[in-house]
Amino acid sequence: MSTLIRLRKGLNIKLAGKAEKILLPEVPETRFGVRFADFPGLVARLDVKEGDKVMCGSVLFHDKAFPEIKYVSPVSGVVRKIIRGEKRVLTEVVIGQEGSEKIDFGSAAPLSLAREQVKEKLLNSGMWPVLRQRPYHIVARPDIVPRDIFISVFDTAPLAPDLDYVMSNTHGSYLQTGIDALSRLTDGKVHLSQDAEGTRVAEIKNLRNVEFHRFSGPHPAGNVGVQIHHIAPVCRGEVVWTLDVQDVIAIGRLFATGFYDRERIIALAGPGVLNRKYHRTRPGASVAGILKGKLAEGNLRVISGNVLTGKKISTEGSLGFYDNMITVIPEGDYHEFMGWAAPGLKKFSYWRAFVSKLLPKKEYILDTNLHGGHRAFVVTGDYENVLPMDIYPVYLLKAILAGDIELMENLGIYEVAEEDFALCEYIDPSKTEIQEIIRSGINLMIKEMN
């Protein structure tokens, strides 16, 4: 039986609009996009141009620093557009789906292969980018053997999908094959973290070659970085890998069938949605079909991912490479006169500023309004109450702002990612973009270490 790790620090945001556990079939889409912003630190080199025909699994671009890391088309079709931003920086490759041709990378039993053979298949097929590494929370470097690999099978973010429900509706038979492949990539352990009650999915319960862990507590207990910190922290010189449980299935499917296929189940949630359900889709798909006829009236923000860490997209934008949900909330484009003086029965707040603090089970319709402006960095001592890690968040942030490499190392920069500080940003009275600061610190460390 796995050991239960109890976390008391954190915060569950009582956001209304959770998806109903009804799974809808995949909505046919003809527009697919692969966004470069989904891969921090990537310096990409294109392998296609507009008008090129591609198959599912065809290389679209590769990493300049590690040319063996390939990013491939999720569908067959034609490269419709290559979008560039300021200074002609690559932003997105858009594919118009046509046909269903797939590249066959060959099936194989991973336990019969050597590590290099497993690695080669993942690299050649374009499946490698699903693996991310700590430190730095970037696509895993193929020249490093990870100490351990970590997988979380529960998510505590606001309105996050129930992964037990997701797993019960996926091809769980591929899960063990995916675990077998991962076990070949490390000399250490494959760790799998569940919530306090454990999983109800038989395919997970019966897994071999994994070490199980259970966590209880508020968000961010479901963050893999928090789990790593409490299971086996990352020290200087060590590297661990992480990935989503649905991508473990995608890896298993690759080895079982020979095809690149990242079909996944996502939740459509949030107070801006009228018909909140689960949908079968794939990363890169336009969200237009899923959102059609389901949005409430008013000015809304569509987010690929959750409200704490997701990215704002248009109603025709693409689902992010790593995202497992679409969230829609009202835009906070209004001024609330003397809002701080109202009783606040309809307002959720971490601070004991409103009467709503006396209603712990009430759910709220929250929007994007900051309820205040940017101001000087206020040290409140409350970051530590929502970050269940043995680090000093304020001192780490100050070390990053000062560019002090040695101090950043000593304060735990190797362990953290932006998502671990999302709640700190949410409760911050200074409205500081804390996640951006953390990413800038990580980028500075990457630059200094190379």
SEMAR-194786 format. One record per residue (C-alpha): residue in three letters; x, z, y. Coordinates in steps of 0.001 Angstrom, whole numbers, plus 500000, padded with zeros to 6 digits. Each point is the difference from the previous one (the first is absolute). Layout:
ZAKOL   rest       px       pz       py
ZAKOL    ala        X        Z        Y
...
//
This chain:
ZAKOL   rest       px       pz       py
ZAKOL    met   500000   500000   500000
ZAKOL    ser   501322   499100   503458
ZAKOL    thr   500814   502713   502521
ZAKOL    leu   497658   500410   502978
ZAKOL    ile   501700   499926   503410
ZAKOL    arg   497845   501632   502684
ZAKOL    leu   500372   498814   503589
ZAKOL    arg   498327   501905   502816
ZAKOL    lys   501295   498134   503011
ZAKOL    gly   498221   496855   501141
ZAKOL    leu   496662   498864   501388
ZAKOL    asn   497006   498154   498581
ZAKOL    ile   498423   497948   502778
ZAKOL    lys   496224   500096   499575
ZAKOL    leu   499354   496332   500729
ZAKOL    ala   496587   498625   499039
ZAKOL    gly   499598   496749   498079
ZAKOL    lys   501423   500353   496489
ZAKOL    ala   499471   497004   497712
ZAKOL    glu   497265   500214   497393
ZAKOL    lys   501268   499656   496436
ZAKOL    ile   498574   496540   499394
ZAKOL    leu   502410   497151   499265
ZAKOL    leu   499195   496569   501400
ZAKOL    pro   501538   496788   498616
ZAKOL    glu   502811   498198   501776
ZAKOL    val   498864   498077   503065
ZAKOL    pro   501413   496443   499916
ZAKOL    glu   502509   499570   502824
ZAKOL    thr   501922   496940   501112
ZAKOL    arg   502339   501710   502476
ZAKOL    phe   502853   502188   498829
ZAKOL    gly   502765   501405   502147
ZAKOL    val   503285   501765   499283
ZAKOL    arg   501015   502169   502973
ZAKOL    phe   503676   500660   500710
ZAKOL    ala   499136   503330   501699
ZAKOL    asp   499040   501414   496583
ZAKOL    phe   503699   500074   499085
ZAKOL    pro   501988   502171   502469
ZAKOL    gly   503615   498998   500386
ZAKOL    leu   499462   496518   498544
ZAKOL    val   501976   497121   501483
ZAKOL    ala   498229   497047   498420
ZAKOL    arg   501035   496418   499307
ZAKOL    leu   497224   497502   499412
ZAKOL    asp   499921   497881   496849
ZAKOL    val   496947   497953   501043
ZAKOL    lys   498716   498092   502997
ZAKOL    glu   496509   499192   501219
ZAKOL    gly   498255   497519   497725
ZAKOL    asp   501945   500939   496853
ZAKOL    lys   498014   500400   496788
ZAKOL    val   500563   503252   498132
ZAKOL    met   498880   501558   496744
ZAKOL    cys   499224   503643   499365
ZAKOL    gly   503479   501480   499652
ZAKOL    ser   501779   497360   502132
ZAKOL    val   502642   501432   502351
ZAKOL    leu   498932   500108   503658
ZAKOL    phe   503028   501822   501402
ZAKOL    his   502859   502235   498912
ZAKOL    asp   502062   502881   501365
ZAKOL    lys   503125   498849   501838
ZAKOL    ala   501946   503123   498978
ZAKOL    phe   498859   499800   496356
ZAKOL    pro   499078   496362   499264
ZAKOL    glu   498890   500946   496488
ZAKOL    ile   497013   501890   501484
ZAKOL    lys   497282   497363   500256
ZAKOL    tyr   496582   500152   501623
ZAKOL    val   497539   497676   498344
ZAKOL    ser   496608   498422   500558
ZAKOL    pro   497074   502048   498644
ZAKOL    val   498022   496796   499317
ZAKOL    ser   500483   496289   499549
ZAKOL    gly   499315   497726   502957
ZAKOL    val   501603   498667   503166
ZAKOL    val   502063   501758   502659
ZAKOL    arg   497606   499618   502926
ZAKOL    lys   501889   501844   502701
ZAKOL    ile   503212   501907   500652
ZAKOL    ile   499245   502410   502827
ZAKOL    arg   502736   501219   502322
ZAKOL    gly   499898   502689   502674
ZAKOL    glu   502206   500774   502975
ZAKOL    lys   503474   498448   499897
ZAKOL    arg   498722   497895   497063
ZAKOL    val   500094   502999   497655
ZAKOL    leu   498197   499187   496756
ZAKOL    thr   496626   501744   499796
ZAKOL    glu   497986   498541   497136
ZAKOL    val   499873   497157   497498
ZAKOL    val   496434   498727   499495
ZAKOL    ile   498979   498219   496809
ZAKOL    gly   496799   498022   499557
ZAKOL    gln   498906   500483   496391
ZAKOL    glu   499514   496856   497950
ZAKOL    gly   499893   499922   496212
ZAKOL    ser   501151   502675   497583
ZAKOL    glu   503454   498914   498832
ZAKOL    lys   502379   502830   499086
ZAKOL    ile   503680   500105   499173
ZAKOL    asp   500583   501290   496485
ZAKOL    phe   502909   502458   500043
ZAKOL    gly   499716   500671   496267
ZAKOL    ser   498640   503039   498190
ZAKOL    ala   502223   502633   498409
ZAKOL    ala   499871   503544   498652
ZAKOL    pro   501960   502047   502570
ZAKOL    leu   501282   502534   497471
ZAKOL    ser   501750   497144   498186
ZAKOL    leu   501861   498997   503167
ZAKOL    ala   503085   501392   501704
ZAKOL    arg   499791   501361   503532
ZAKOL    glu   501484   496841   501522
ZAKOL    gln   497445   497833   498202
ZAKOL    val   497088   502099   501275
ZAKOL    lys   501462   499930   503505
ZAKOL    glu   500499   496233   499847
ZAKOL    lys   496365   499392   499036
ZAKOL    leu   498719   502179   502825
ZAKOL    leu   502281   498268   502504
ZAKOL    asn   499278   496439   498863
ZAKOL    ser   496236   500526   499924
ZAKOL    gly   499812   501535   503470
ZAKOL    met   498672   503289   498615
ZAKOL    trp   503071   501936   501152
ZAKOL    pro   498709   500866   503538
ZAKOL    val   497358   502341   498510
ZAKOL    leu   502919   502380   499368
ZAKOL    arg   500949   502085   503029
ZAKOL    gln   502873   502415   500316
ZAKOL    arg   500657   503373   501570
ZAKOL    pro   501997   500445   502148
ZAKOL    tyr   498719   497620   502703
ZAKOL    his   496611   499006   498457
ZAKOL    ile   501003   496350   499691
ZAKOL    val   499940   497435   497200
ZAKOL    ala   502293   501269   497252
ZAKOL    arg   503553   498656   499906
ZAKOL    pro   500626   498266   496668
ZAKOL    asp   503665   500973   499901
ZAKOL    ile   499181   503724   499636
ZAKOL    val   498804   501848   496903
ZAKOL    pro   497423   502564   501141
ZAKOL    arg   500315   503641   499014
ZAKOL    asp   496234   500137   499246
ZAKOL    ile   496801   498019   500578
ZAKOL    phe   496858   501621   501456
ZAKOL    ile   496356   498925   499738
ZAKOL    ser   496991   501740   501553
ZAKOL    val   496582   499529   498386
ZAKOL    phe   498009   501758   502704
ZAKOL    asp   499625   499455   503732
ZAKOL    thr   499014   502674   502519
ZAKOL    ala   499936   497845   503153
ZAKOL    pro   496716   499837   501964
ZAKOL    leu   497366   497978   498058
ZAKOL    ala   502629   498998   497435
ZAKOL    pro   498698   498340   496813
ZAKOL    asp   499444   502095   496896
ZAKOL    leu   502864   498745   497859
ZAKOL    asp   498374   501295   496817
ZAKOL    tyr   497044   497722   500735
ZAKOL    val   502358   497157   500875
ZAKOL    met   501996   500444   496797
ZAKOL    ser   496851   500131   497862
ZAKOL    asn   499134   496505   501260
ZAKOL    thr   503417   498358   499666
ZAKOL    his   501932   498581   497084
ZAKOL    gly   501393   503360   498917
ZAKOL    ser   501413   498474   496828
ZAKOL    tyr   502872   498638   502110
ZAKOL    leu   500868   503445   501371
ZAKOL    gln   502196   501090   497088
ZAKOL    thr   501843   496668   500072
ZAKOL    gly   500711   500537   503700
ZAKOL    ile   501278   503524   499326
ZAKOL    asp   502236   498671   497219
ZAKOL    ala   501513   497482   502432
ZAKOL    leu   500616   502697   502617
ZAKOL    ser   501651   502273   497428
ZAKOL    arg   502596   497264   499456
ZAKOL    leu   500915   499994   503694
ZAKOL    thr   501111   503626   500253
ZAKOL    asp   502238   502352   498055
ZAKOL    gly   497802   502869   501175
ZAKOL    lys   496270   500654   499701
ZAKOL    val   496794   498246   500962
ZAKOL    his   497891   502662   501755
ZAKOL    leu   496223   499678   500263
ZAKOL    ser   498077   502326   502343
ZAKOL    gln   496287   500825   499697
ZAKOL    asp   497611   502247   501893
ZAKOL    ala   499312   503557   498848
ZAKOL    glu   497264   499021   497530
ZAKOL    gly   502088   497278   498388
ZAKOL    thr   498839   496485   499299
ZAKOL    arg   496865   499053   498075
ZAKOL    val   501406   496596   499030
ZAKOL    ala   501043   499783   496341
ZAKOL    glu   502679   497363   500652
ZAKOL    ile   501777   502431   502333
ZAKOL    lys   499544   503069   497791
ZAKOL    asn   501597   498220   497032
ZAKOL    leu   503007   498557   501839
ZAKOL    arg   503426   500301   498423
ZAKOL    asn   503419   500040   501690
ZAKOL    val   498682   501900   503044
ZAKOL    glu   500147   503561   501269
ZAKOL    phe   496675   501293   501370
ZAKOL    his   499504   502218   503057
ZAKOL    arg   496891   501395   501698
ZAKOL    phe   499510   500823   503683
ZAKOL    ser   497309   501909   501851
ZAKOL    gly   499539   500279   503736
ZAKOL    pro   498943   498031   503078
ZAKOL    his   501441   496729   501233
ZAKOL    pro   502888   499022   499781
ZAKOL    ala   500123   501381   496438
ZAKOL    gly   499379   496447   498748
ZAKOL    asn   503004   498562   501856
ZAKOL    val   502738   499090   497577
ZAKOL    gly   502641   501261   502432
ZAKOL    val   498498   503493   499962
ZAKOL    gln   499849   499868   496206
ZAKOL    ile   503657   498975   499748
ZAKOL    his   500934   502899   502290
ZAKOL    his   498355   502525   497674
ZAKOL    ile   501027   498433   496678
ZAKOL    ala   503593   498856   500592
ZAKOL    pro   501091   499592   503637
ZAKOL    val   502203   497103   501058
ZAKOL    cys   503502   501115   500936
ZAKOL    arg   502667   498018   501797
ZAKOL    gly   501338   497225   497769
ZAKOL    glu   496889   499959   497779
ZAKOL    val   497328   497319   499839
ZAKOL    val   496539   500160   498467
ZAKOL    trp   497343   497303   499764
ZAKOL    thr   496254   500188   500533
ZAKOL    leu   497073   497672   499397
ZAKOL    asp   496212   499867   499922
ZAKOL    val   498265   500546   496655
ZAKOL    gln   498162   496668   500301
ZAKOL    asp   503357   498302   500371
ZAKOL    val   501139   501660   496770
ZAKOL    ile   497102   498113   498389
ZAKOL    ala   501103   496795   501759
ZAKOL    ile   503492   500430   498535
ZAKOL    gly   498497   500567   496552
ZAKOL    arg   497850   496894   500409
ZAKOL    leu   503088   497979   500950
ZAKOL    phe   501832   500993   496819
ZAKOL    ala   496903   499573   497812
ZAKOL    thr   498817   496630   501350
ZAKOL    gly   502983   498563   501879
ZAKOL    phe   498004   499517   503231
ZAKOL    tyr   500271   501533   503471
ZAKOL    asp   496592   501566   500647
ZAKOL    arg   499482   502957   502353
ZAKOL    glu   496228   500180   499772
ZAKOL    arg   498929   503427   501218
ZAKOL    ile   496925   502046   500838
ZAKOL    ile   499654   501237   503564
ZAKOL    ala   497487   502167   501863
ZAKOL    leu   498084   498758   503043
ZAKOL    ala   499311   503172   501961
ZAKOL    gly   499440   501521   503412
ZAKOL    pro   497119   500726   502385
ZAKOL    gly   500144   496426   501324
ZAKOL    val   498879   498600   496620
ZAKOL    leu   496352   499760   498941
ZAKOL    asn   500509   499225   496326
ZAKOL    arg   502994   501973   498763
ZAKOL    lys   501075   499008   496486
ZAKOL    tyr   503077   499230   497890
ZAKOL    his   501199   496395   499836
ZAKOL    arg   502195   498007   497661
ZAKOL    thr   502545   497974   501985
ZAKOL    arg   503749   499447   500337
ZAKOL    pro   502578   500771   502704
ZAKOL    gly   500181   497376   502718
ZAKOL    ala   496355   498974   499676
ZAKOL    ser   498031   499556   503209
ZAKOL    val   497577   502887   500522
ZAKOL    ala   497376   497707   501569
ZAKOL    gly   498002   499546   496787
ZAKOL    ile   500002   503709   499182
ZAKOL    leu   498883   500946   503527
ZAKOL    lys   497340   497294   500381
ZAKOL    gly   496615   501560   500719
ZAKOL    lys   501303   503552   499508
ZAKOL    leu   501145   501034   503485
ZAKOL    ala   498005   502257   502307
ZAKOL    glu   499290   498997   503584
ZAKOL    gly   502406   500771   502788
ZAKOL    asn   503715   499658   500666
ZAKOL    leu   501779   500806   496753
ZAKOL    arg   503577   500252   498771
ZAKOL    val   500829   498556   496588
ZAKOL    ile   502967   501675   498331
ZAKOL    ser   501879   498811   496944
ZAKOL    gly   500746   503340   498364
ZAKOL    asn   498880   503479   501031
ZAKOL    val   499389   501279   503529
ZAKOL    leu   503272   501954   500106
ZAKOL    thr   502507   497379   498878
ZAKOL    gly   498159   496664   499820
ZAKOL    lys   500447   496956   502242
ZAKOL    lys   497397   498548   502356
ZAKOL    ile   498892   496503   498955
ZAKOL    ser   497340   497524   501111
ZAKOL    thr   496765   499428   498080
ZAKOL    glu   501738   497006   498427
ZAKOL    gly   503363   501704   499489
ZAKOL    ser   501841   500506   496735
ZAKOL    leu   500040   503008   497696
ZAKOL    gly   503435   501623   500123
ZAKOL    phe   502463   499628   497133
ZAKOL    tyr   499850   503704   499051
ZAKOL    asp   496499   500938   501217
ZAKOL    asn   497176   501217   497770
ZAKOL    met   497187   500219   502546
ZAKOL    ile   498432   498532   503132
ZAKOL    thr   498749   502497   502577
ZAKOL    val   497689   499190   502912
ZAKOL    ile   499448   502497   502830
ZAKOL    pro   498630   499722   503568
ZAKOL    glu   502411   499205   502789
ZAKOL    gly   500458   502902   502399
ZAKOL    asp   499718   497809   503096
ZAKOL    tyr   498156   502476   502201
ZAKOL    his   500676   502862   502353
ZAKOL    glu   498398   503332   499145
ZAKOL    phe   499468   501991   503154
ZAKOL    met   500802   503686   499535
ZAKOL    gly   500022   499493   496221
ZAKOL    trp   502222   503007   499501
ZAKOL    ala   497323   502287   501490
ZAKOL    ala   497227   498996   497551
ZAKOL    pro   499237   502151   496923
ZAKOL    gly   501261   497204   497755
ZAKOL    leu   497471   500157   497156
ZAKOL    lys   500677   496327   499239
ZAKOL    lys   503768   500160   500386
ZAKOL    phe   502590   500660   497334
ZAKOL    ser   503181   501698   501125
ZAKOL    tyr   502947   501740   498414
ZAKOL    trp   500072   502364   502944
ZAKOL    arg   497470   502814   500338
ZAKOL    ala   498619   498433   503153
ZAKOL    phe   496488   499061   498860
ZAKOL    val   497030   501632   498295
ZAKOL    ser   500408   497438   497193
ZAKOL    lys   502835   502170   498663
ZAKOL    leu   497250   502270   498644
ZAKOL    leu   498609   497102   497896
ZAKOL    pro   502805   499278   497494
ZAKOL    lys   497954   497657   497769
ZAKOL    lys   498487   497827   502725
ZAKOL    glu   501106   496345   500182
ZAKOL    tyr   500549   498228   503305
ZAKOL    ile   499893   496500   501438
ZAKOL    leu   503433   499737   501566
ZAKOL    asp   501331   497213   502210
ZAKOL    thr   503346   498929   501421
ZAKOL    asn   499703   501870   503307
ZAKOL    leu   503090   502116   500687
ZAKOL    his   497982   502576   501972
ZAKOL    gly   502839   500417   502443
ZAKOL    gly   503078   498231   501246
ZAKOL    his   503672   499960   499092
ZAKOL    arg   501917   502956   501356
ZAKOL    ala   503296   501815   499554
ZAKOL    phe   500975   500961   496471
ZAKOL    val   498265   503355   499452
ZAKOL    val   501490   502295   497340
ZAKOL    thr   497079   501857   498406
ZAKOL    gly   501380   501031   496618
ZAKOL    asp   497011   498414   498283
ZAKOL    tyr   501721   496980   498422
ZAKOL    glu   501250   502311   497265
ZAKOL    asn   496391   500920   499136
ZAKOL    val   499108   496429   498997
ZAKOL    leu   503307   498945   498431
ZAKOL    pro   500504   501640   496560
ZAKOL    met   503727   499322   499858
ZAKOL    asp   502913   502381   500578
ZAKOL    ile   501276   498232   503086
ZAKOL    tyr   499812   500678   503736
ZAKOL    pro   497966   497073   501405
ZAKOL    val   500536   500719   503714
ZAKOL    tyr   503759   500298   499597
ZAKOL    leu   500111   496821   497904
ZAKOL    leu   498044   498088   502661
ZAKOL    lys   502343   501265   502715
ZAKOL    ala   503039   499024   497927
ZAKOL    ile   498589   496483   499658
ZAKOL    leu   499306   499720   503729
ZAKOL    ala   503566   501180   500656
ZAKOL    gly   501432   497565   497428
ZAKOL    asp   501899   502821   498254
ZAKOL    ile   500723   498525   496552
ZAKOL    glu   501573   503105   498477
ZAKOL    leu   497173   502251   501161
ZAKOL    met   497394   497527   498710
ZAKOL    glu   501661   500151   496593
ZAKOL    asn   500022   503774   499973
ZAKOL    leu   496340   500181   501046
ZAKOL    gly   498669   497816   497188
ZAKOL    ile   499803   496395   501244
ZAKOL    tyr   500747   498764   496461
ZAKOL    glu   496781   501525   498646
ZAKOL    val   497394   498890   502496
ZAKOL    ala   497962   496953   500923
ZAKOL    glu   497607   499296   502843
ZAKOL    glu   496936   500891   497911
ZAKOL    asp   501284   503539   499441
ZAKOL    phe   499795   500634   503765
ZAKOL    ala   496597   498372   500573
ZAKOL    leu   498193   503337   500259
ZAKOL    cys   502614   501287   502436
ZAKOL    glu   499165   497012   502173
ZAKOL    tyr   496261   500621   499596
ZAKOL    ile   500106   503605   501214
ZAKOL    asp   502678   499435   502654
ZAKOL    pro   498667   501045   503433
ZAKOL    ser   502642   497799   501655
ZAKOL    lys   498609   496813   498361
ZAKOL    thr   503533   499112   498906
ZAKOL    glu   500488   497016   497676
ZAKOL    ile   501739   502168   497415
ZAKOL    gln   499883   497451   497182
ZAKOL    glu   501805   497472   502203
ZAKOL    ile   502685   502586   500742
ZAKOL    ile   500499   500670   496278
ZAKOL    arg   500312   496259   499269
ZAKOL    ser   502503   499595   502843
ZAKOL    gly   502050   502816   498490
ZAKOL    ile   499893   498389   496571
ZAKOL    asn   501034   496651   501479
ZAKOL    leu   502928   501683   501767
ZAKOL    met   501113   501546   496694
ZAKOL    ile   499803   496611   498247
ZAKOL    lys   502094   498427   502763
ZAKOL    glu   502607   502762   499842
ZAKOL    met   500226   500004   496194
ZAKOL    asn   500466   496214   499692
//
